[in-house]
């Protein structure tokens, strides 16, 4: 892996560059922690990474199984604790397209691989991961 280079820009903002592609992301401290909150906070990125990782791993499995997950969306909620300040819970709600008709075993497999994504497996076990999967009707 090529490194990610991050620079402190002042006023609680950072700029991170993905050196392999040149893509850039910025972070701000959130408004409840002395920041501007004009872009993702570092903890927002953790929550976003978890959801993106789960969707990616599900996409890999779906491709293997000939399933088209295009249009699947997630909503992510990050809950912070105060003492110590940390992420205490990440809630992710998966909404699958209405025209995606999966069998119960297919749904169970997608849920299982999502829960085993590398980001999920890397997070501390005390961080609660609450997942809701909203599938369309099942086929038998």
Secondary structure, DSSP 8 states (H G I E B T S, - for coil): ---EEEEEEETTEEEEEETTT--EEEEE--GGGTS--SS--HHHHHHHHHHHHHHHHHHHHHHHTT---TT-EEEEEEEEETTTTEEEEEEEEEE--TT---BHHHHHHHHHHHHT-HHHHHS-TTSEEEEEEE----B-
